[in-house]
Amino acid sequence: MKITFALSILGLTQLPATEEDLNLAYRDLAKIKHPDVGGSEKEFKELQEARDYVKKAMIVVNYAKKPISAEDELLKKKREALKAEMLKRRSKEDHKRNLQGTWGIGVITFVVVLIVLAAAMRPSFIQWMVSRSPVEQMATVVHSDQVNQFIIQWEYNNEKVIKTVNGRFVEGRWLLGDAGMPILKGSEFIVVFNASNPDYFLLKDHFISPQTAEVYFHVLKYPLAEILDVSSDDSEVVCLYWAILDEFGVDGLAHVLFSQTPLRKNWSHNERTFRALHESQDFIKLYRSCSP
């Protein structure tokens, strides 16, 4: 109910000055609209509601007009001062939290950058350490988990040096070294390390021993026989294998081994890289030299 509507029901145009004036206006209309004297129940109820509504409005208006005492004024000022102090303290706390958050983010970012830089520079650092006093030795693969790591061993100063190396797992069965060929237990590769500290070492798995070359031949003779369209025991297979190893190294053998592997499964040696090798003039010459 709006105040103007309530006043119109009571026959008033503005709020009464006193509650007595309100009651006087109400009594005059109640005598007419009361159900006992033939008035409407609905109209009488509206009259009562209008009186109550206007009465509440008068209380609000009179309270607003009521002069504030000195004590109330003092309490009001204290509340405002406390509110201002609270807002100031909250602002300082928020600023402090923001600084702490910014500092924390900065520290985390700095640490992440350091880790990334360290990871990026580690190979160069190891290579630099090895180059200071390099020693070459033949290392043997003594263990492979066939997933992502293998263990190599070599002797230096009458002591065994054992190191773990990370590899790449391809096609669900091959653990590969940097050169791209499978790392098999018993395989032998050149390792270069720092004479003073063998912890700094580089595995050169593209340099293999004759025994490892023989092992790789048995792995590759079937793919080579398919390329030559001959039996795996044919002399052409032997000829082409050693010719590829001499001309293209272990990298060339890896291209042949993964000649039917999609790029998504092996990014370094796959059907595309083999096709490029197979169509090269050097490979064609080798192929012809081994064919009767």
WOBELCOR-V560079 format. One record per pair of residues at least 12 apart in sequence whose ideal C-beta (glycine too) atoms are under 8 Angstrom apart, sorted by the first residue. I is the first residue (numbers start at 1). J is the second residue. D is the distance in whole Angstrom. If there is no record, write none. Layout:
BEGIN
i->I j->J d->D
i->I j->J d->D
END
This chain:
BEGIN
i->1 j->49 d->6
i->1 j->50 d->7
i->1 j->53 d->5
i->3 j->15 d->8
i->3 j->53 d->7
i->3 j->54 d->7
i->3 j->57 d->5
i->5 j->50 d->8
i->6 j->49 d->8
i->6 j->50 d->4
i->6 j->53 d->4
i->6 j->54 d->5
i->6 j->57 d->8
i->7 j->50 d->8
i->7 j->54 d->6
i->9 j->29 d->8
i->9 j->46 d->6
i->9 j->47 d->6
i->9 j->50 d->4
i->10 j->22 d->8
i->10 j->25 d->5
i->10 j->26 d->6
i->10 j->29 d->7
i->10 j->47 d->7
i->10 j->50 d->5
i->10 j->51 d->7
i->10 j->54 d->6
i->11 j->25 d->6
i->11 j->28 d->8
i->11 j->29 d->7
i->12 j->25 d->6
i->12 j->54 d->8
i->15 j->54 d->7
i->15 j->57 d->6
i->15 j->58 d->6
i->15 j->61 d->6
i->16 j->54 d->7
i->16 j->58 d->7
i->19 j->55 d->7
i->19 j->58 d->7
i->22 j->51 d->7
i->22 j->54 d->6
i->22 j->55 d->6
i->22 j->58 d->7
i->26 j->47 d->7
i->26 j->51 d->5
i->29 j->47 d->6
i->30 j->44 d->7
i->30 j->47 d->6
i->33 j->47 d->6
i->126 j->200 d->5
i->126 j->201 d->8
i->126 j->202 d->7
i->127 j->202 d->7
i->129 j->194 d->5
i->129 j->197 d->7
i->129 j->200 d->4
i->130 j->192 d->6
i->130 j->193 d->6
i->130 j->194 d->5
i->130 j->200 d->5
i->130 j->201 d->7
i->130 j->202 d->5
i->132 j->194 d->6
i->133 j->194 d->6
i->133 j->195 d->4
i->133 j->196 d->6
i->134 j->192 d->5
i->134 j->193 d->7
i->134 j->194 d->7
i->134 j->195 d->7
i->135 j->156 d->7
i->135 j->192 d->7
i->135 j->193 d->6
i->135 j->194 d->8
i->135 j->195 d->5
i->136 j->190 d->6
i->136 j->191 d->7
i->136 j->192 d->5
i->137 j->154 d->5
i->137 j->155 d->7
i->137 j->156 d->6
i->137 j->190 d->7
i->137 j->191 d->6
i->137 j->192 d->8
i->137 j->193 d->7
i->138 j->154 d->7
i->138 j->188 d->5
i->138 j->189 d->7
i->138 j->190 d->6
i->138 j->191 d->7
i->138 j->209 d->6
i->139 j->152 d->4
i->139 j->153 d->6
i->139 j->154 d->4
i->139 j->188 d->7
i->139 j->189 d->6
i->139 j->190 d->7
i->139 j->191 d->4
i->139 j->203 d->7
i->140 j->152 d->7
i->140 j->153 d->6
i->140 j->154 d->7
i->140 j->186 d->7
i->140 j->187 d->7
i->140 j->188 d->5
i->141 j->183 d->6
i->141 j->184 d->7
i->141 j->185 d->6
i->141 j->186 d->6
i->141 j->187 d->5
i->141 j->188 d->8
i->141 j->189 d->8
i->142 j->162 d->7
i->142 j->185 d->7
i->143 j->185 d->7
i->144 j->167 d->8
i->144 j->175 d->6
i->144 j->183 d->6
i->144 j->184 d->7
i->144 j->185 d->6
i->145 j->175 d->8
i->146 j->169 d->8
i->146 j->173 d->8
i->146 j->175 d->5
i->147 j->169 d->6
i->147 j->175 d->7
i->148 j->166 d->6
i->148 j->167 d->6
i->148 j->168 d->8
i->148 j->169 d->6
i->148 j->175 d->7
i->149 j->164 d->6
i->149 j->165 d->7
i->149 j->166 d->6
i->149 j->167 d->7
i->150 j->164 d->8
i->150 j->165 d->6
i->150 j->167 d->6
i->150 j->175 d->6
i->150 j->183 d->5
i->151 j->163 d->7
i->151 j->164 d->5
i->151 j->165 d->7
i->152 j->165 d->6
i->152 j->189 d->7
i->152 j->191 d->7
i->152 j->203 d->7
i->154 j->191 d->6
i->156 j->193 d->8
i->156 j->198 d->6
i->161 j->193 d->8
i->161 j->198 d->5
i->163 j->198 d->8
i->163 j->199 d->8
i->163 j->201 d->6
i->165 j->177 d->8
i->165 j->203 d->6
i->167 j->183 d->6
i->170 j->258 d->8
i->170 j->261 d->7
i->170 j->265 d->6
i->170 j->266 d->5
i->171 j->258 d->8
i->171 j->261 d->6
i->171 j->265 d->6
i->171 j->266 d->7
i->176 j->254 d->8
i->176 j->266 d->8
i->177 j->189 d->7
i->177 j->203 d->7
i->177 j->205 d->4
i->178 j->203 d->7
i->178 j->205 d->6
i->178 j->206 d->7
i->179 j->205 d->5
i->179 j->206 d->4
i->179 j->249 d->8
i->179 j->250 d->4
i->179 j->251 d->6
i->179 j->254 d->7
i->180 j->250 d->7
i->180 j->251 d->6
i->180 j->254 d->3
i->180 j->255 d->8
i->180 j->258 d->8
i->180 j->268 d->6
i->180 j->269 d->5
i->181 j->205 d->7
i->181 j->216 d->6
i->181 j->250 d->5
i->181 j->253 d->6
i->181 j->254 d->5
i->181 j->257 d->7
i->182 j->219 d->7
i->182 j->257 d->8
i->183 j->205 d->7
i->184 j->215 d->6
i->186 j->211 d->8
i->186 j->215 d->7
i->187 j->208 d->7
i->187 j->212 d->5
i->187 j->215 d->7
i->188 j->208 d->7
i->188 j->209 d->4
i->188 j->211 d->6
i->188 j->212 d->5
i->189 j->203 d->6
i->189 j->204 d->6
i->189 j->205 d->4
i->189 j->207 d->6
i->189 j->208 d->6
i->189 j->209 d->8
i->189 j->212 d->7
i->190 j->203 d->8
i->190 j->204 d->4
i->190 j->205 d->8
i->190 j->207 d->4
i->190 j->208 d->8
i->191 j->203 d->5
i->191 j->204 d->7
i->192 j->204 d->6
i->205 j->250 d->7
i->206 j->249 d->6
i->206 j->250 d->4
i->206 j->251 d->6
i->207 j->250 d->8
i->208 j->250 d->6
i->213 j->245 d->6
i->216 j->245 d->8
i->216 j->250 d->8
i->216 j->253 d->6
i->217 j->238 d->8
i->217 j->241 d->5
i->219 j->257 d->7
i->220 j->241 d->6
i->220 j->253 d->6
i->220 j->256 d->6
i->220 j->257 d->6
i->221 j->237 d->5
i->221 j->238 d->8
i->221 j->241 d->7
i->223 j->256 d->6
i->223 j->257 d->6
i->223 j->259 d->6
i->224 j->237 d->5
i->224 j->240 d->6
i->224 j->241 d->6
i->224 j->256 d->6
i->225 j->237 d->5
i->227 j->240 d->8
i->227 j->256 d->7
i->227 j->259 d->8
i->227 j->278 d->8
i->228 j->240 d->6
i->228 j->287 d->8
i->228 j->290 d->8
i->228 j->291 d->7
i->236 j->290 d->5
i->236 j->291 d->6
i->236 j->292 d->7
i->239 j->289 d->7
i->239 j->290 d->4
i->240 j->286 d->6
i->240 j->287 d->7
i->240 j->290 d->4
i->241 j->253 d->8
i->243 j->286 d->4
i->243 j->289 d->7
i->243 j->290 d->6
i->244 j->256 d->7
i->244 j->283 d->8
i->244 j->286 d->7
i->247 j->282 d->6
i->247 j->283 d->8
i->247 j->286 d->6
i->248 j->277 d->7
i->248 j->282 d->8
i->248 j->283 d->8
i->251 j->269 d->8
i->252 j->277 d->7
i->254 j->268 d->8
i->254 j->269 d->4
i->255 j->269 d->5
i->255 j->273 d->5
i->255 j->274 d->5
i->255 j->277 d->5
i->256 j->274 d->6
i->256 j->277 d->8
i->257 j->269 d->7
i->258 j->270 d->6
i->258 j->271 d->8
i->258 j->273 d->8
i->258 j->274 d->7
i->259 j->271 d->6
i->259 j->274 d->4
i->259 j->278 d->8
END
